[in-house]
Amino acid sequence: MAKTTTADPTDVASEATEPMLTYVPASPWGTRIAAALLSVIVGGFLISIAGNANFGWAVVGEYLFDARILSGLYLTIWLTVVTMIIGVVLGTIFAIMAMSNNIVISTVANAYIWFFRGTPVLVQLIFWYNLGALFPELFIGVPFTPWGMSVPTNTLISPVTAAVLGLGLNEGAYMSEIIRSGLLSVDPGQRQAATSLGMTRGKALWRIVLPQAMPVIVPPTGNQTIGMLKTSSLVSVISLSDLLYSAQTIYSRNFQTIPLLIVACLWYLLATTLLSLLQARIERHFARSRQEIGAVPRRRIFR
């Protein structure tokens, strides 16, 4: 016969008398003291900056909306937009090529990514600017035939063209890795399901895979855009009148170096802030695709 066990009354009583764990909130005094110290330090730093006449705030106000500065700002924004469009297009093409099963196509894509990620963008800008030293003339026409025309390289490759080529090709290599990681984040079953529905590979990529990969692609792409806005300042080495070069041109004449650099920094900060707000809005738009499908409101659960 099976033995039956009975609970010991003393054990039940001892469990009932054991103290319950209670939540003890942490004392807020440590946080308050740290916040007060930080406020004093930051306030003292701002007061010292505002009261320092060497910053030349009057000169900053004088040149903040100068026509040369605004012209350089326009060129900086234009370069950022154009090079990011080129980078996204090239990045998408080479990301798809790198994922190809054909060894020739994937090797070419990986070689492009390897070269442009492995060399400094400043070197690439100087190389494109001095391309005429290697090829004095460029042939435009049908390859391996006499049909075409030769154009002087220095005429075709202007400073603007060199900047677009250098920044755009470099950005395409980085965007290729970003887009490839986004495409690989989509479950392969999505492609198989699209194929079973009769979709072609291109249509499945455009209608099924890319929309699901966008939440992964958008945040690093936004960071790359903000980085490109600041990286475009490197075009000043090839005498292109962007925001930084415009400020350098002015302070080379009036010797107000610090105030003009502050002017450039203020415009860079403003443009970066606007791009960050735009990035956050785009991220919220694509994040809706990751919300739980069929989520039930809380009041409906209680019913």
DATALIN-V305961 format. One record per helix or strand. SS is the DSSP state (helix for helix, strand for strand). FROM is the first residue (numbers start at 1). TO is the last residue. Records with the same first field share a line. If there is no record, write none. Layout:
# DATALIN-V305961
SS = FROM-TO  FROM-TO
This chain:
# DATALIN-V305961
helix = 9-17  29-50  53-55  57-63  67-98  103-118  121-129  131-133  153-156  159-184  188-196  201-238  243-254  257-290  298-302
strand = 137-141  148-152
